[in-house]
């Protein structure tokens, strides 16, 4: 995907992209008013609804959103794009490039992988807490339906996950208008509250946040664990940059989303000052006649927020697969026009299972709020650390000012992370355990593949030696054989087994390796790298970016510019399928080797992943000890 100098995808309308950003990028943070203020006052550490506490919380919310979202993400981190793409893995590839060979390289890899792992915990909690918080509005409208909140929530979530296989291209067109209506409603409700108690606007003064800490100390610190709910979803601004561009995201935030959110938070604060404690200040802002319509609109908004997180999980998984951190999984393209529209059945139903467990295990959005935050703040802290490394390694400017800026960001992130660490015994353990488990899978697969390739290289016959001996004497048959190999040197095992058992070679033999670059996209001109090895042998490297989807037959059609023509019904594809045998050889701990072997057995076939024609594929198996 190409972008204009302003950070807008080429050929796209600024207005359309801005509307799309409102509908997709801001779904998560846009539904935070449903529970952020409620948890701050009526959560695990309840506060009095007097002026000192209401203005103190509002001041913390206001300045947290300004520092974390507006300044850190929207102004600065959006500048750290990897050829137009954002997100923790895109940032990892970018920072890894500037730290290659240094002592920071290993630390950067660990940080980036763990940030990606934490995202999965967040993507499980977000649908559960968002939809639950919206459906809980029914308790105000019709208290006798309180027992139906969980079943209704589960039904909505099940329908959402069922819908994923149909794709989001069409329904995505509705996201923008619905979210525009949502934010307009937030602003309207907020204004009605502020008009009742205008002095609530005094909270823009940071004095009230400081006074809150002076008066309450430890309680104020604990309150940060709820205040941070107002900035959850900020990471989506960065992760979705490649879809919408930097400029539309900034325009949507400063011109529409930020004012609507602030008006609603201040409106809820005004209601608490005027009316005292209310069970759900968000829905209490709505007049009686508007309560049910607001519950419906809130439910739609939370479904959209959940949809964005689910598709984000698909995208992160695809990046992880192409960067070599996960085995191949089944990927279905749900749109013939937009390649970014994908569906991954395994990821979809894994998320659905854990989201349902969270709803049934925590029962309410208030209980889930205790689990929420630790993954978000952990990811924010890691992104800030990687951004700091990139800034000092690559950017030009006053080092003192850059250091001061990073220090402020790190201080805010670290304080929020510590405040959320208190939640670990009360549910915060879930995203951490999830993150550690997924991190283990990611690094085990990466290390296992590295050991496997080392083993294959050590056993592979050098190409030059093979060409001088076996290639000259073997019987040749018509056609082209494409041998897929993960290593760029040596003769593939599939070819050696073909020679051993069939005693033949094709007239033309291609040793093909798919190479994933550390940038999101590779141009068609750079797609193929062709080397003539002589004796009817060719070495071809097919280059893809980490946001692209390998299609080997389509890439080979570009061979004509190199003087190679691949006739489909005369071309056969030979694949090596290794069965991993865990052993006590030096490499990984035995339990990790067993895990790697299990992941390898359950990986999707290379045939489907590389879009190879099923009737032209030959698989050759072998057993490898690592």
Secondary structure, DSSP 4 states (H G I P E B T S, - for coil): --B-TTS-BTT--HHHHHHHHHHHTTHHHHTGGGTHHHHHHHSTT----SHHHHHHHHHHHHHHIIIIIIIIIIIIGGG--BTTB-SHHHHHHHHHHHHTTSTHHHHHHHHHHHHHHHHHHHHHHHHHHHHHHHHTTHHHH-GGGGGGHHHHHHHHHHHHHHHGGG-STTTHHHHHHHHHHHHHHHHHHHHHHHHH-GGGGGGGSTHHHHHHHHHHTHHHHHHHHHHGGGGTTHHHHHHTHHHH-HHHHHHHIIIIIHHHHHHHHHHHHHHHHHH---S-HHHHTS-GGGHHHHHHHHHHHHHHHHHHHHHHHHHHHHHHHHTTSS-----EE--SS-TT-EE-HHHHHHHHHHHHHHHHHH-SHHHHHHHSSHHHHHHHHHHHHHHHHHHHHH--S-HHHHHHHHHHHHHHHHHHHHHHHTTGGGTTHHHHHHHHHHHHHHHHHHHHHHHHHHHHHHHSPPHHHHHHTHHHHSEEEEEEEEEE-SSSSS--HHHHHHHHHH-EEEEEEEEEEEEE-SSS---GGGSEEEEEEETTEEEEEEEE-TTS---HHHHHGGGGGGT----GGGEEEEEEEEEEE--SSSSS-HHHHHHHHHHHHTSPPHHHHTT--GGGEEEEEEEEE-
